[in-house]
């Protein structure tokens, strides 16, 4: 018996990996929402997606049903005919689309997170055969909470690092209300998603890789923050997708929040990651620089000054710096004990970071620096900052 899924964010990091895993079952059909200017553009983007995840394009129209749309629009940007087809045909929804832009107004952030949440819930209510709704939130909904972050609904008295976190928190609250009203729904809070634990492959290189570039010191003339005992929380994309997939088919997952995170692990001390970055970059003849460790407040001040003076690359990098420092300044333990125990029952096990950390960094360096000739490589290393080129990061947007 076949199974039909409606997936947003299929062109994003988590969504693309989930799509790849779902298609492994030939009885599963996946309708993917993709932004496109025309039907021809839609097919082109879907074809590129298939190539990226190693899937045969012949599955388009068979297992893969591309649908033009946009999560930020009414009815998710679908035509009335497409909307009705999804509502009547699909049994499950996975909402993994999102647009991470850390410096936008709260109104724009809500348009990217809150409005799509409302539209997804409305669609779910129109589906007579709905079995499950799985939504991808973020561990960032904890905001500035410190200490152990529980695998539960969080209180409303929270402060946030940016408008993205605030809007995602408001969207998550809508999903909690839907759970209370009887919606068969699960919430997934991934931490910083990195590449596949075995191959290192990932659809797009996001925040973690920008942080690796930052920790190399090459973009800040060797000026780095005092790292102390600070840790990062990362999680491989294949584990995240496997967890969501398992949740889709488990009735005992309804009403749960899943922390797709590693939690406190000494191996993920930022200073240790910096040392690994230095060693692996050296394998690619990339010199890391570590000259000076001023207090974070000094770096913040320098960033404010640099964002308004100096060459354009410096201004852009300076605007990105406060957001990277925020990631390095969190004092949080994203507890995932209940999540990992539930997943372990079904054979989904979170790998230890020492088993994949070097793999994902080396894959990034291979893709970024080994696919060009030496002249291009030298120009890239000496030119515009790549890891800090923007003060926004876009991920998982359909």
C-alpha positions in Angstrom: 0.0 0.0 0.0 1.4 3.4 -1.0 1.9 6.4 1.1 1.6 10.1 0.0 3.5 13.0 1.6 3.4 16.7 1.1 6.8 18.2 1.7 7.9 21.8 2.0 11.6 22.8 2.0 12.6 20.0 -0.3 15.3 22.2 -1.8 16.7 22.9 1.7 19.3 20.9 3.8 16.9 18.8 5.9 14.1 18.6 3.3 16.4 17.3 0.5 17.8 14.6 2.7 14.4 13.6 3.9 13.2 13.4 0.3 16.1 11.1 -0.6 15.3 8.8 2.3 11.5 8.7 1.6 12.1 7.9 -2.1 14.0 4.7 -1.1 10.5 3.2 -0.6 9.1 2.9 -4.1 5.6 2.9 -2.7 6.0 6.4 -1.3 5.0 9.4 -3.3 6.2 12.9 -2.4 4.6 16.1 -3.5 7.3 18.9 -3.2 6.5 22.6 -3.0 9.1 24.5 -5.0 9.3 28.2 -5.8 9.3 28.6 -9.6 8.5 31.3 -12.2 6.9 28.9 -14.7 6.2 25.2 -15.2 9.4 24.9 -17.1 11.3 26.5 -14.3 9.6 24.2 -11.8 10.7 21.1 -13.7 14.2 22.5 -14.0 14.5 23.1 -10.3 13.1 19.7 -9.5 15.5 18.1 -12.0 18.4 19.9 -10.3 17.2 18.7 -6.9 17.1 15.1 -8.2 20.7 15.4 -9.4 21.8 16.9 -6.1 20.4 14.0 -4.0 21.4 11.3 -6.5 17.9 10.4 -7.6 16.8 9.5 -11.1 14.9 12.3 -12.9 12.5 9.7 -14.3 10.9 9.7 -10.8 9.4 13.1 -11.5 5.8 12.6 -12.2 5.9 9.1 -10.7 7.2 9.2 -7.2 8.0 13.0 -7.1 5.2 15.5 -7.8 6.6 19.0 -8.1 4.1 21.8 -7.3 4.7 25.5 -7.8 4.2 27.5 -4.6 5.7 29.8 -2.0 5.3 29.2 1.8 5.1 33.0 2.4 1.9 33.4 0.3 -1.7 32.6 0.9 -2.6 29.0 0.3 1.2 28.4 0.2 1.2 30.0 -3.3 -0.5 27.1 -4.9 -3.3 27.3 -7.4 -6.7 26.3 -6.2 -6.5 23.1 -8.3 -3.1 22.1 -6.8 -4.2 23.0 -3.3 -7.3 20.8 -3.6 -5.2 17.9 -5.1 -2.8 18.0 -2.2 -5.6 18.1 0.3 -7.4 15.1 -1.3 -4.3 13.1 -2.2 -1.8 13.4 0.6 -1.9 11.7 3.9 1.1 13.3 5.6 2.7 16.8 5.8 6.3 17.5 6.6 6.9 21.3 6.9 10.7 21.8 6.8 10.8 25.1 4.8 12.1 28.2 6.4 14.0 31.4 5.7 16.7 32.2 8.2 17.5 35.9 8.1 18.8 37.1 11.4 18.6 40.9 11.0 15.2 41.5 9.5 12.2 43.2 11.0 9.9 41.2 13.2 7.1 41.7 10.6 9.2 40.2 7.9 10.4 37.4 10.2 6.8 36.5 11.0 5.9 36.5 7.3 8.6 33.8 6.8 7.7 31.7 9.9 4.4 32.6 11.4 2.3 33.0 8.2 3.5 29.7 6.7 2.7 27.9 10.0 -0.9 29.3 9.8 -1.2 28.1 6.2 0.2 24.7 6.9 -2.3 24.2 9.7 -5.1 25.3 7.5 -4.1 22.9 4.8 -3.9 20.0 7.4 -7.5 20.7 8.4 -8.6 20.3 4.8 -7.1 16.9 4.4 -9.7 14.2 5.1 -7.1 11.4 5.3 -4.5 13.2 7.3 -2.4 10.8 9.3 0.4 13.0 10.6 1.9 16.5 10.5 5.6 16.9 11.3 7.0 20.4 11.5 10.7 21.4 11.7 11.2 24.1 14.3 14.6 25.0 15.7 16.5 24.7 19.0 16.7 28.5 18.7 13.2 28.8 20.1 14.9 28.6 23.5 16.2 32.1 22.8 18.4 33.3 25.7 17.4 30.6 28.2 20.4 29.2 30.0 21.1 25.8 31.4 19.2 22.7 30.4 16.6 23.2 27.7 13.8 20.6 28.2 12.2 18.5 25.6 8.8 20.1 26.3 6.7 23.1 25.5 8.7 26.2 26.6 7.3 29.1 28.6 6.4 32.4 27.1 8.6 34.5 29.2 11.7 34.3 27.0 14.0 36.7 25.3 15.7 36.1 22.0 18.9 36.8 20.1 17.1 37.9 17.0 13.7 38.2 15.2 14.2 34.8 13.5 14.1 33.0 16.9 11.2 35.1 18.1 9.1 34.4 15.0 9.9 30.7 15.0 8.9 30.6 18.7 5.6 32.2 17.9 5.0 29.7 15.1 5.8 26.8 17.4 3.2 28.1 19.8 0.6 27.8 17.1 1.6 24.2 16.6 1.3 23.5 20.3 -2.2 24.9 20.3 -3.0 22.6 17.3 -1.7 19.6 19.3 -4.0 20.6 22.2 -6.9 20.8 19.7 -6.2 17.2 18.6 -4.0 17.6 15.6 -1.7 14.6 15.0 1.4 16.6 15.1 5.0 16.4 16.2 7.6 19.2 16.6 11.3 18.7 15.7 13.9 21.1 17.0 17.2 20.5 15.3 20.4 22.2 16.5 23.1 23.2 14.0 22.8 20.8 11.1 26.0 19.6 9.4 26.6 17.0 6.7 26.0 13.3 6.4 27.8 11.4 9.2 29.3 9.0 6.8 30.0 11.0 3.6 29.9 14.5 4.9 27.6 15.5 2.0 25.0 18.2 2.5 22.8 20.1 0.1 24.1 23.5 1.2 26.9 24.7 3.5 25.3 26.7 6.3 26.1 28.2 9.7 28.5 25.6 11.0 30.7 26.0 8.0 30.7 29.8 8.3 31.8 29.3 11.9 34.7 27.1 10.7 35.8 29.9 8.4 35.5 32.3 11.2 37.6 30.1 13.5 40.3 29.8 10.9 41.0 33.5 11.7 41.7 34.2 8.0 38.8 36.6 7.7 39.5 38.5 10.9 43.2 39.0 10.6 43.8 36.4 13.3 41.5 38.2 15.9 39.3 35.6 17.6 37.1 35.7 20.7 38.1 34.0 24.0 36.5 30.6 23.6 37.0 29.2 27.1 34.9 26.1 27.7 32.2 27.2 25.2 30.6 24.3 23.2 28.6 24.0 20.0 25.7 21.7 19.4 25.8 20.1 16.0 23.9 17.2 14.5 24.3 15.3 11.2 21.6 15.8 8.5 21.1 12.1 7.9 20.2 11.6 11.6 17.8 14.6 11.5 16.0 13.2 8.4 15.9 9.7 9.8 14.3 11.0 13.0 11.6 12.9 11.2 10.9 9.9 8.9 10.5 7.6 11.9 8.2 10.2 13.6 6.0 10.3 10.4 5.2 6.7 10.7 4.9 6.3 14.5 1.5 7.1 16.2 3.3 7.2 19.5 5.2 10.3 18.2 2.0 12.4 18.2 2.2 15.4 20.6 5.9 15.0 21.2 8.8 17.5 20.7 12.0 16.0 19.5 15.3 17.6 20.3 17.5 16.6 17.4 20.7 17.6 19.1 23.8 16.2 20.6 23.8 18.0 24.0 26.9 18.6 26.1 29.8 16.8 24.6 33.4 17.7 25.5 34.5 16.9 21.9 32.4 19.8 20.7 34.4 22.4 22.7 34.8 25.3 20.3 38.5 25.4 21.1 38.8 21.8 20.0 36.8 22.5 16.8 39.2 25.4 16.1 42.2 23.0 16.5 40.6 20.5 14.1 39.8 23.4 11.6 43.5 24.5 11.7 44.8 21.0 11.1 42.3 20.2 8.3 42.7 23.5 6.6 46.5 22.9 6.6 45.8 19.7 4.6 44.5 22.0 1.8 47.4 24.4 2.2 45.2 27.0 3.8 47.0 28.9 6.6 44.9 29.7 9.7 45.7 32.7 11.8 45.4 33.1 15.6 47.0 36.3 16.8 44.8 37.9 19.4 41.9 36.9 21.7 40.2 40.1 22.9 37.0 39.9 25.0 33.7 39.5 23.1 32.6 43.0 24.0 35.7 44.4 22.2 34.9 42.3 19.1 31.3 43.5 19.2 32.4 47.1 19.3 34.9 46.5 16.5 32.1 45.0 14.5 29.8 48.0 14.9 32.6 50.3 13.7 33.6 48.0 10.9 30.0 47.7 9.6 30.0 51.4 8.7 33.6 52.1 7.6 36.1 50.4 5.4 35.8 48.4 2.2 32.6 46.7 1.3 33.8 43.1 2.1 34.9 44.3 5.6 31.5 46.0 6.2 29.6 42.9 5.2 31.8 40.7 7.4 31.5 43.0 10.3 27.7 42.9 10.1 27.8 39.1 10.2 30.2 39.0 13.2 27.7 39.7 16.0 25.5 36.8 14.8 28.4 34.4 14.8 29.5 35.6 18.3 26.0 34.9 19.5 26.3 31.3 18.5 29.6 31.1 20.3 28.2 32.7 23.4 25.3 30.4 24.2 25.2 28.8 27.6 22.7 26.0 26.9 22.4 22.3 27.1 19.8 21.0 24.6 18.6 17.9 26.4 17.8 15.1 24.1 17.6 12.1 26.4 13.9 11.3 25.8 14.3 11.9 22.0 17.2 9.6 21.7 15.6 6.9 23.9 12.4 7.0 21.7 14.4 6.9 18.4 16.6 4.1 19.7 13.6 1.8 20.0 13.3 2.0 16.2 17.0 1.7 15.5 17.7 5.4 14.9 20.9 6.2 16.8 22.7 9.5 17.0 26.4 9.1 16.1 29.1 10.5 18.4 30.6 13.8 17.0 34.1 12.4 16.9 32.9 9.8 14.4 31.9 12.5 11.8 33.2 16.0 12.7 36.4 15.7 10.7 34.5 14.0 7.8 32.1 16.9 7.4 34.8 19.6 7.6 37.0 17.7 5.1 34.1 17.3 2.7 33.4 21.1 2.9 37.1 21.9 2.1 37.1 19.3 -0.7 34.0 20.8 -2.3 35.1 24.4 -1.8 38.8 24.4 -2.5 39.7 21.3 -4.5 37.3 21.9 -7.5 39.2 24.9 -8.8 42.6 25.5 -10.2 45.4 27.0 -8.1 44.9 30.5 -9.5 41.2 30.5 -8.6 42.0 29.0 -5.2 44.5 31.7 -4.4 42.2 34.4 -5.6 39.4 33.0 -3.4 41.6 32.8 -0.4 42.8 36.4 -0.8 39.5 37.9 -1.8 36.1 38.5 -0.5 35.3 36.7 2.8 33.3 33.7 1.9 32.3 32.4 5.3 31.3 35.8 6.5 30.1 37.3 3.2 26.6 38.2 4.5 24.8 39.0 7.6 22.0 36.6 6.7 21.8 32.9 6.0 19.0 31.4 4.0 18.1 27.8 4.6 15.3 25.3 3.8 13.3 27.6 1.8 10.9 26.0 -0.7 
